[in-house]
């Protein structure tokens, strides 16, 4: 089933129930003291949980409930599964664009993709900063009569900040659990909030390559880069934070397969496979 249509309206997002109603329980001395202790150590908490996780927790503890814009580009760079989700969405949008007549068209997802998740194994920082989230795509497509395509693509993100059941971390001797985080909200000492984010990318291609690429093309990207087809070869343009092992992990599902990419690109990479630079174009065999 195609997940895109012509239009520019974002699909509706749904919020999980979270901890319940804010300020619905009596405020206790125990939780007031615990909040004060956490606020005291939060400036150093990034050492333990990561920079974004500490920032998101601080926004929660400020008890304002205002929307928060996350660093989505950084999340895509740091979490391989998040990058794979992004590329899967982009490829689906491209396949839909190839069904459109010549002209300029606004396109949008018909529904969000829910239950996406940043695991602790992939990123300690983004596990505590976000955990589960939803995403969707939209953009402006240009279809040429000659069979070439251009898509100004936007990938959008949503999450309601609250801790999942079973999540906990110890910060300098203070154990912070999902239940404590929920009690802060219910006792009116902290407030859940909506997280949003978006990244944009312009892609061009020709002659139906997206439609025939299918699910394989969705894997053809790494944390922070774009893949294209040139003269029948898969190529990849390196971006900040990339490594050959990251690229191999997404293309082949095995980070240890990086020598395969290195052997095909010795003249580009040079003698040290650990040194690749943004802008280098690699052939993916």
C-alpha positions as CSV (number, residue, x, y, z in Angstrom):
1,X,0.0,0.0,0.0
2,X,1.4,3.4,-1.0
3,X,1.9,5.7,2.0
4,X,1.9,8.9,-0.1
5,X,-0.6,11.2,-1.7
6,X,-0.6,14.6,-3.5
7,X,-1.0,17.3,-0.9
8,X,0.8,19.1,1.9
9,X,-1.2,18.3,5.0
10,X,0.7,16.5,7.8
11,X,-0.9,13.3,8.9
12,X,-2.3,13.3,12.5
13,X,0.0,12.3,15.3
14,X,-1.1,10.5,18.4
15,X,0.2,11.1,21.9
16,X,0.6,8.2,24.4
17,X,-1.1,8.7,27.8
18,X,2.2,9.2,29.5
19,X,2.2,9.5,33.3
20,X,-1.4,10.8,33.5
21,X,-2.8,14.2,34.5
22,X,-0.2,16.9,35.5
23,X,-0.4,18.0,39.1
24,X,-3.0,15.4,39.9
25,X,-1.3,14.1,43.0
26,X,-0.2,16.0,46.2
27,X,3.3,17.3,46.1
28,X,5.6,15.4,48.5
29,X,8.7,16.6,50.3
30,X,10.5,13.4,49.0
31,X,10.0,14.4,45.4
32,X,10.8,18.1,46.0
33,X,14.1,17.0,47.4
34,X,14.8,14.5,44.7
35,X,14.1,17.1,42.0
36,X,16.5,19.5,43.7
37,X,19.2,16.8,43.8
38,X,18.7,15.9,40.1
39,X,18.8,19.6,39.1
40,X,22.1,19.9,41.0
41,X,23.8,17.2,39.0
42,X,22.1,17.7,35.6
43,X,24.9,20.1,34.3
44,X,27.3,17.1,34.5
45,X,24.7,14.4,33.6
46,X,25.8,14.5,29.9
47,X,28.9,12.5,30.9
48,X,26.6,9.6,31.9
49,X,23.6,9.7,29.6
50,X,24.7,12.0,26.8
51,X,24.2,15.6,25.9
52,X,20.7,15.4,24.3
53,X,19.4,13.2,27.1
54,X,20.6,15.7,29.7
55,X,19.0,18.6,27.7
56,X,15.7,16.9,27.4
57,X,15.6,16.0,31.0
58,X,16.4,19.6,32.0
59,X,13.5,20.8,29.8
60,X,11.2,18.4,31.6
61,X,12.4,19.5,35.0
62,X,11.8,23.1,34.1
63,X,8.1,22.3,34.3
64,X,7.0,24.5,31.4
65,X,5.6,21.9,29.0
66,X,6.5,23.9,25.9
67,X,7.3,22.2,22.6
68,X,10.9,21.2,22.1
69,X,12.9,20.9,18.8
70,X,15.3,18.0,18.8
71,X,18.6,17.8,16.9
72,X,17.1,15.3,14.4
73,X,20.1,15.4,12.1
74,X,22.4,14.3,15.0
75,X,20.0,11.5,15.9
76,X,20.1,10.2,12.3
77,X,23.9,10.4,12.4
78,X,24.2,8.6,15.7
79,X,21.5,5.8,15.4
80,X,21.9,3.4,12.5
81,X,18.3,2.2,12.7
82,X,17.0,5.8,12.7
83,X,19.0,6.4,9.5
84,X,17.6,3.2,7.9
85,X,14.1,4.4,8.8
86,X,14.8,7.8,7.2
87,X,16.0,6.2,4.0
88,X,13.1,3.8,3.8
89,X,10.7,6.8,4.0
90,X,12.7,8.6,1.3
91,X,12.6,5.7,-1.0
92,X,8.9,5.3,-0.6
93,X,8.4,8.9,-1.4
94,X,10.6,8.5,-4.5
95,X,8.6,5.6,-5.7
96,X,5.4,7.6,-5.4
97,X,6.9,10.5,-7.3
98,X,7.6,8.2,-10.2
99,X,3.8,7.5,-10.6
100,X,3.1,11.3,-11.0
101,X,2.6,13.1,-14.4
102,X,5.1,15.8,-15.5
103,X,4.9,18.9,-13.4
104,X,5.5,20.2,-9.9
105,X,3.6,18.4,-7.1
106,X,3.4,18.7,-3.3
107,X,3.3,15.2,-1.7
108,X,2.8,14.0,1.9
109,X,2.6,10.8,3.9
110,X,-0.9,9.5,4.3
111,X,0.0,8.3,7.8
112,X,2.8,8.5,10.3
113,X,5.1,5.5,11.0
114,X,4.7,4.8,14.7
115,X,6.7,2.6,17.1
116,X,10.2,3.5,15.8
117,X,12.8,3.1,18.6
118,X,16.3,4.2,19.5
119,X,17.8,1.3,21.5
120,X,20.3,1.6,24.3
121,X,22.7,-0.7,22.3
122,X,22.8,1.8,19.4
123,X,22.9,5.0,21.3
124,X,22.8,5.5,25.1
125,X,22.2,9.2,24.5
126,X,19.2,8.9,22.2
127,X,17.7,6.0,24.1
128,X,17.3,8.3,27.2
129,X,16.7,11.4,25.2
130,X,13.8,9.9,23.1
131,X,13.4,6.1,23.0
132,X,10.3,5.6,20.9
133,X,9.0,8.0,18.3
134,X,6.9,8.5,15.1
135,X,8.0,9.9,11.7
136,X,6.7,10.7,8.3
137,X,7.7,12.5,5.1
138,X,6.6,15.2,2.7
139,X,8.1,17.3,-0.1
140,X,7.9,19.0,-3.4
141,X,8.4,16.9,-6.5
142,X,9.4,18.0,-9.9
143,X,8.7,15.5,-12.7
144,X,10.2,16.2,-16.1
145,X,8.8,14.9,-19.4
146,X,12.2,13.4,-20.1
147,X,11.8,11.0,-17.2
148,X,14.0,12.7,-14.6
149,X,12.9,13.6,-11.1
150,X,13.7,16.0,-8.3
151,X,12.4,15.8,-4.8
152,X,12.8,18.4,-2.1
153,X,12.2,16.0,0.8
154,X,11.4,16.8,4.4
155,X,11.5,14.1,7.1
156,X,9.5,14.9,10.2
157,X,9.6,13.6,13.7
158,X,7.3,13.5,16.7
159,X,7.5,12.2,20.3
160,X,5.8,12.9,23.6
161,X,8.6,13.1,26.2
162,X,8.0,10.6,29.0
163,X,10.0,7.7,30.2
164,X,9.1,4.2,29.0
165,X,8.3,1.5,31.6
166,X,11.5,-0.1,33.0
167,X,13.8,2.8,31.9
168,X,16.3,3.9,34.6
169,X,19.7,5.3,35.1
170,X,22.0,6.1,38.0
171,X,23.4,9.7,37.9
172,X,26.3,10.2,40.4
173,X,24.6,7.9,43.0
174,X,21.0,9.0,42.4
175,X,18.8,6.4,40.7
176,X,16.3,8.0,38.3
177,X,13.6,5.6,37.3
178,X,10.5,5.8,35.0
179,X,8.3,5.8,38.1
180,X,10.1,8.7,39.7
181,X,9.9,10.7,36.4
182,X,6.2,10.0,36.2
183,X,5.7,11.1,39.8
184,X,7.4,14.4,39.1
185,X,4.8,15.1,36.4
186,X,1.8,14.0,38.5
187,X,3.0,16.0,41.5
188,X,3.3,19.1,39.4
189,X,7.1,19.3,39.7
190,X,7.9,18.6,36.0
191,X,5.8,18.5,32.9
192,X,5.7,16.2,29.8
193,X,6.1,18.0,26.5
194,X,6.0,17.4,22.7
195,X,9.2,16.9,20.8
196,X,9.4,17.8,17.1
197,X,12.1,17.7,14.5
198,X,12.8,17.8,10.8
199,X,15.6,17.4,8.3
200,X,15.6,18.3,4.6
201,X,17.3,16.8,1.6
202,X,17.1,17.4,-2.2
203,X,17.5,14.3,-4.3
204,X,17.5,13.9,-8.1
205,X,17.4,10.7,-10.2
206,X,16.4,9.4,-13.6
207,X,14.4,6.8,-15.3
208,X,12.6,4.8,-12.6
209,X,15.6,3.8,-10.5
210,X,13.7,4.3,-7.3
211,X,10.8,2.1,-8.3
212,X,13.1,-0.8,-9.2
213,X,15.3,-0.4,-6.2
214,X,12.6,-1.5,-3.7
215,X,13.6,-2.5,-0.2
216,X,17.3,-2.8,-1.1
217,X,17.5,0.9,-1.8
218,X,16.1,1.7,1.6
219,X,19.2,0.1,3.1
220,X,21.5,2.0,0.8
221,X,22.5,4.8,3.2
222,X,24.5,5.4,6.4
223,X,24.4,7.8,9.2
224,X,24.6,11.0,7.4
225,X,24.9,10.4,3.6
226,X,23.1,9.9,0.4
227,X,23.4,7.1,-2.2
228,X,23.0,7.5,-5.9
229,X,23.2,5.4,-9.0
230,X,25.7,6.6,-11.6
231,X,26.6,4.7,-14.8
232,X,25.1,1.5,-13.4
233,X,27.2,1.6,-10.2
234,X,26.0,2.3,-6.7
235,X,27.9,5.3,-5.3
236,X,27.9,7.0,-1.9
237,X,28.9,10.5,-0.9
238,X,30.6,10.7,2.4
239,X,29.4,13.0,5.1
240,X,30.5,14.1,8.5
241,X,30.7,11.2,11.0
242,X,30.9,8.4,8.4
243,X,33.3,5.5,8.5
244,X,33.7,2.5,6.2
245,X,32.3,0.2,8.9
246,X,29.1,2.4,9.3
247,X,28.6,2.3,5.5
248,X,29.1,-1.5,5.4
249,X,26.7,-1.9,8.3
250,X,23.9,-0.3,6.4
251,X,24.6,-1.6,2.9
252,X,25.5,-5.2,3.9
253,X,24.1,-5.5,7.4
254,X,27.6,-6.2,8.7
255,X,30.0,-3.6,9.9
256,X,32.9,-6.1,9.5
257,X,32.3,-6.1,5.7
258,X,34.1,-2.7,5.4
259,X,37.1,-4.2,3.6
260,X,34.9,-5.0,0.6
261,X,34.2,-1.2,0.2
262,X,37.8,-0.3,0.9
263,X,39.2,-2.6,-1.8
264,X,36.9,-1.1,-4.3
265,X,38.0,2.5,-3.4
266,X,41.7,2.3,-2.5
267,X,42.6,5.0,-5.0
268,X,40.0,7.3,-3.4
269,X,40.6,6.5,0.3
270,X,44.3,6.0,0.2
271,X,46.5,3.9,2.4
272,X,44.5,4.4,5.7
273,X,41.0,3.0,5.6
274,X,40.2,4.8,8.9
275,X,40.4,8.2,7.2
276,X,37.6,9.1,4.9
277,X,36.4,12.7,4.3
278,X,33.1,14.5,3.6
279,X,32.6,14.8,-0.2
280,X,34.4,11.7,-1.2
281,X,32.4,9.5,-3.6
282,X,32.7,5.8,-3.0
283,X,31.7,2.9,-5.2
284,X,29.6,0.4,-3.3
285,X,30.3,-3.0,-4.9
